[in-house]
């Protein structure tokens, strides 16, 4: 469950980590209003602990990449190629194993 560590962007992974360790959820003591009640009780408390040094590093990395992208020479325009997201490419590689 902890194989994902994504910093710098918000994801729903922390929520699902929390959900999959919640005792009521695991014991199936839930109903159609359970999540609304539990989230109301949390009063906006985040599902993760902020790791400030990691967040700072992610911000610096994003700033450096933005500056570097501005100074890179632009490639000559070529024929349009279909765009495949990184997620789709990874899934295709996995399927070919």
Secondary structure, DSSP 8 states (H G I E B T S, - for coil): -------SS--SHHHHHHHTT-HHHHTT---TTHHHHHHHHHTT--SS---HHHHHHHHHHHHHHHHHHHHS-------------HHHHHHHHHHT-
